[in-house]
Amino acid sequence: VVAVYALGGPEVPWRGGRVDSMDPKDVTPDGRLPEPDKGTQAATAAHLREVFGRMGFDDREIVVLSGAHTIGYCRPESSGYEGKWTPSPKRFNNMYFRLLRSLVFEPTEMPSGKVQYNLKASSLMMLPSDIALINDPVFAEHVKAYAEDQSLFFKDFAKAFGKLLELGTDLG
């Protein structure tokens, strides 16, 4: 929450009271967050809907939460993917959506055997799940809206990310 704001993003509402655990049995099980590639764009889009849908998120919320890719990097040692989504990975903005809509990313097989989408002559990349957002017509409408309106992205992101933070948490 603080990091998003410190990087120029919106204030995300949250409520204190969550208790974290260091016990491995309390760690979120695999499958709670989506895999970035299910083999085809249609299967990847369906997988995003399945995973986020069982947590109560709709298509708009799936897309807006994917906007978190505007910050950070993929590291091959942890994911098999490598690179950054935007040229300013330490700045929270709607650049991720603008790049998705305006540039052509080419499929590239990584040394890990995974496929990611790279921008030629650049260190920018997208995951198959990112590309699925522009190939699915319903997701693509939300990508367009957030690419065109950073204020809308910030407003919707704050609401959806706040909802994500409170999943499975009894805050009374």
Phi, psi and chi 1 to 4 in degrees:
 res  aa     phi    psi   chi1   chi2   chi3   chi4
   1 VAL       -  -49.4  173.7      -      -      -
   2 VAL   -67.0  -39.6  173.1      -      -      -
   3 ALA   -62.4  -44.7      -      -      -      -
   4 VAL   -57.6  -46.9  168.2      -      -      -
   5 TYR   -66.5  -43.0 -175.6   72.3      -      -
   6 ALA   -64.0  -25.8      -      -      -      -
   7 LEU   -91.6   11.2  -66.1  173.9      -      -
   8 GLY    99.6    3.8      -      -      -      -
   9 GLY   -86.5 -172.5      -      -      -      -
  10 PRO   -77.5  162.6   32.0  -37.5      -      -
  11 GLU   -74.7  127.9  -71.5 -170.9   43.5      -
  12 VAL  -102.8  123.6  177.1      -      -      -
  13 PRO   -68.8  138.9   24.8  -30.8      -      -
  14 TRP  -153.8  157.8   67.4  -81.0      -      -
  15 ARG  -120.7  134.6  -62.5  179.5  -71.5  169.5
  16 GLY   -68.2  163.9      -      -      -      -
  17 GLY   124.3  -12.6      -      -      -      -
  18 ARG   -69.1  137.5 -180.0 -176.2  177.0  120.5
  19 VAL  -111.2  118.7  177.8      -      -      -
  20 ASP   -91.8  157.8  -68.6  -34.8      -      -
  21 SER  -128.4  147.4  172.5      -      -      -
  22 MET   -98.8    1.6  -64.5  -56.9  -68.5      -
  23 ASP   -80.2  123.2 -171.3  -28.7      -      -
  24 PRO   -56.2  -27.3  -23.1   31.3      -      -
  25 LYS   -68.6  -15.9   72.1  175.7  178.3   53.7
  26 ASP   -95.4    0.3  -66.2  -30.4      -      -
  27 VAL   -71.4  143.6  172.2      -      -      -
  28 THR   -54.6  129.4  -57.0      -      -      -
  29 PRO   -68.1  153.8   23.4  -30.8      -      -
  30 ASP   -57.8  148.1  -74.1  -19.4      -      -
  31 GLY    97.6   -9.0      -      -      -      -
  32 ARG   -73.9  -35.4 -175.6  158.5  179.5 -164.5
  33 LEU  -105.2  148.4  -68.0  178.1      -      -
  34 PRO   -72.9  152.6   24.6  -31.6      -      -
  35 GLU   -77.9  147.0  -64.5  176.0   36.3      -
  36 PRO   -77.6   -9.9   21.8  -27.5      -      -
  37 ASP  -150.5  123.1 -170.8    3.9      -      -
  38 LYS  -114.9   19.9  -64.5  -56.8  -82.1 -177.4
  39 GLY   101.6  -40.2      -      -      -      -
  40 THR  -133.9  161.4   67.3      -      -      -
  41 GLN   -63.2  -41.0  -69.6  -63.8  -59.1      -
  42 ALA   -65.1  -42.3      -      -      -      -
  43 ALA   -67.4  -37.1      -      -      -      -
  44 THR   -66.4  -43.2  -59.5      -      -      -
  45 ALA   -62.3  -43.4      -      -      -      -
  46 ALA   -62.6  -38.7      -      -      -      -
  47 HIS   -64.6  -42.3  177.6   64.7      -      -
  48 LEU   -58.0  -44.8  -70.5  171.5      -      -
  49 ARG   -65.6  -38.6  -73.1 -173.7  171.6  101.0
  50 GLU   -65.5  -50.8  177.8 -151.5  -21.5      -
  51 VAL   -66.7  -50.6  171.4      -      -      -
  52 PHE   -72.8  -31.8  -80.0  107.8      -      -
  53 GLY   -62.4  -39.6      -      -      -      -
  54 ARG   -70.6  -11.6   68.5  176.2  176.2 -121.0
  55 MET   -98.0    3.2  -67.9 -174.7  -81.9      -
  56 GLY    90.3   17.1      -      -      -      -
  57 PHE   -98.2  140.8  -68.1  100.3      -      -
  58 ASP   -96.0 -179.2   62.1   21.7      -      -
  59 ASP   -58.9  -42.1  -75.1   -6.4      -      -
  60 ARG   -61.1  -44.1  179.3 -173.0   51.6   78.1
  61 GLU   -68.1  -34.8  -68.2  167.8  -44.1      -
  62 ILE   -61.2  -47.0  -67.4  167.7      -      -
  63 VAL   -66.0  -46.2  172.9      -      -      -
  64 VAL   -64.9  -37.5   79.4      -      -      -
  65 LEU   -67.5  -32.5  -72.0  171.9      -      -
  66 SER   -62.7  -23.1  -63.8      -      -      -
  67 GLY   -62.1  -13.8      -      -      -      -
  68 ALA   -61.2  -18.5      -      -      -      -
  69 HIS   -66.5   -4.9  -73.2  173.8      -      -
  70 THR   -65.1  -19.0 -160.9      -      -      -
  71 ILE  -118.4  153.1   56.1  175.5      -      -
  72 GLY    91.2 -174.6      -      -      -      -
  73 TYR  -139.0  161.3  -57.0   79.7      -      -
  74 CYS  -100.1  138.4  -77.5      -      -      -
  75 ARG  -118.7  128.8  -57.9 -161.1 -171.8  -65.1
  76 PRO   -61.9  -31.5   19.2  -27.9      -      -
  77 GLU   -69.5  -21.1   61.2  -85.6    7.5      -
  78 SER  -107.0  -23.4   59.3      -      -      -
  79 SER  -131.2  -17.0   68.0      -      -      -
  80 GLY    85.5   -4.6      -      -      -      -
  81 TYR  -109.5  156.9  -61.9  102.6      -      -
  82 GLU  -144.6  132.5 -177.4  172.9   12.6      -
  83 GLY   131.1 -176.8      -      -      -      -
  84 LYS  -118.6  153.2   56.3 -171.6  177.9  179.9
  85 TRP   -80.8  -32.0  -72.3  -86.9      -      -
  86 THR  -133.5  162.6   71.8      -      -      -
  87 PRO   -72.8  -11.4   14.9  -19.9      -      -
  88 SER  -125.8   70.1   53.8      -      -      -
  89 PRO   -70.9    1.0   27.5  -34.3      -      -
  90 LYS  -113.2   22.3  -65.5  179.9 -178.5  176.8
  91 ARG  -133.6  122.7 -171.7   82.0 -172.9  141.0
  92 PHE   -86.5  115.3 -163.0   92.9      -      -
  93 ASN  -157.7 -171.1   53.8   35.0      -      -
  94 ASN   -95.8   17.7   69.2  -22.4      -      -
  95 MET   -56.5  -39.5  179.1   65.8   69.7      -
  96 TYR   -51.9  -48.8  164.6   79.6      -      -
  97 PHE   -68.8  -38.8  -65.2  113.9      -      -
  98 ARG   -64.7  -40.8  -66.9 -176.9   -1.4 -127.0
  99 LEU   -67.9  -41.9  -66.3  173.8      -      -
 100 LEU   -56.0  -40.1  -95.8  176.7      -      -
 101 ARG   -81.1  -25.3  -77.7 -172.1   42.2   84.5
 102 SER  -110.4  -14.9   64.2      -      -      -
 103 LEU  -117.2  158.9  -60.4  176.2      -      -
 104 VAL  -106.1  118.2  176.3      -      -      -
 105 PHE  -102.0  132.6  -68.5   83.6      -      -
 106 GLU   -98.9  137.4  -60.5  -68.0  -28.0      -
 107 PRO   -63.5  135.5   14.0  -18.5      -      -
 108 THR  -138.4  127.4  -54.4      -      -      -
 109 GLU   -81.1  128.7 -173.8  168.6  -22.7      -
 110 MET   -88.1  163.5  -58.4  -55.8  -68.5      -
 111 PRO   -56.0  -25.9  -27.6   35.1      -      -
 112 SER   -73.2  -10.8   64.5      -      -      -
 113 GLY    92.5  -10.4      -      -      -      -
 114 LYS   -81.2  154.3  -64.7 -179.0  177.0 -173.9
 115 VAL  -105.3  129.8  173.8      -      -      -
 116 GLN  -126.2  171.8   70.1 -179.3   40.2      -
 117 TYR  -112.7  120.2  -69.0   76.6      -      -
 118 ASN  -110.2  150.1  -68.9  -21.9      -      -
 119 LEU   -91.8  124.6 -177.0   61.6      -      -
 120 LYS   -54.1  141.6  -75.4 -173.3  178.5 -179.8
 121 ALA    55.0   39.1      -      -      -      -
 122 SER  -153.2  161.1  167.9      -      -      -
 123 SER   -94.5    6.8   61.1      -      -      -
 124 LEU   -80.7  144.1  -60.4 -178.0      -      -
 125 MET  -145.8  165.9   55.0   76.3   69.4      -
 126 MET  -137.5  149.2  -65.0  -73.3  171.1      -
 127 LEU   -83.5  160.9  -61.7  172.1      -      -
 128 PRO   -54.6  -35.3  -29.4   37.9      -      -
 129 SER   -67.4  -28.8   55.3      -      -      -
 130 ASP   -69.3  -45.9  -60.2  -46.3      -      -
 131 ILE   -64.4  -33.5  -59.7  -60.1      -      -
 132 ALA   -59.7  -29.5      -      -      -      -
 133 LEU   -66.3  -27.7  -62.1  179.0      -      -
 134 ILE   -96.5  -14.9   55.9  172.3      -      -
 135 ASN   -90.7  -19.5  -73.3  -29.8      -      -
 136 ASP   -90.4  123.5  178.4  -80.8      -      -
 137 PRO   -61.8  -34.4    8.9  -15.0      -      -
 138 VAL   -73.0  -48.0  177.1      -      -      -
 139 PHE   -58.4  -42.0  -75.5  155.6      -      -
 140 ALA   -60.6  -33.3      -      -      -      -
 141 GLU   -62.8  -39.3  -76.5  -58.8  -48.4      -
 142 HIS   -71.7  -38.9  -61.2  -65.1      -      -
 143 VAL   -57.4  -45.4  169.7      -      -      -
 144 LYS   -59.5  -47.1  178.8  179.9 -174.4  -71.4
 145 ALA   -60.1  -43.8      -      -      -      -
 146 TYR   -74.2  -30.1  -63.0  134.6      -      -
 147 ALA   -65.8  -33.9      -      -      -      -
 148 GLU   -89.0  -16.8  -66.5  174.7   -8.7      -
 149 ASP  -143.9   94.0 -171.3  -18.1      -      -
 150 GLN   -63.2  -35.4 -178.1  167.4  -78.4      -
 151 SER   -61.7  -42.1  -65.0      -      -      -
 152 LEU   -62.8  -44.6  176.7   65.5      -      -
 153 PHE   -56.7  -49.2  167.9   50.3      -      -
 154 PHE   -60.6  -45.6  -82.0   21.3      -      -
 155 LYS   -62.0  -48.5  177.8 -179.6   75.9   73.3
 156 ASP   -71.0  -35.8  -71.8   -5.7      -      -
 157 PHE   -64.1  -45.9 -177.5   84.8      -      -
 158 ALA   -57.1  -43.9      -      -      -      -
 159 LYS   -66.6  -48.2 -174.7  175.5  178.5 -175.8
 160 ALA   -69.2  -39.2      -      -      -      -
 161 PHE   -68.8  -38.1 -167.8   58.5      -      -
 162 GLY   -59.3  -42.1      -      -      -      -
 163 LYS   -62.4  -42.6  178.7  178.0  171.1  179.3
 164 LEU   -62.5  -41.5 -179.5   67.1      -      -
 165 LEU   -62.0  -29.9  -68.2  173.7      -      -
 166 GLU   -95.4   -0.1  -67.0 -177.9    0.4      -
 167 LEU   -57.6  133.1  -79.5  177.7      -      -
 168 GLY    69.2   13.2      -      -      -      -
 169 THR  -113.2  124.8  -57.2      -      -      -
 170 ASP   -89.5  103.7 -179.2   11.7      -      -
 171 LEU  -104.9   10.2  -64.2  172.4      -      -
 172 GLY    73.2      -      -      -      -      -
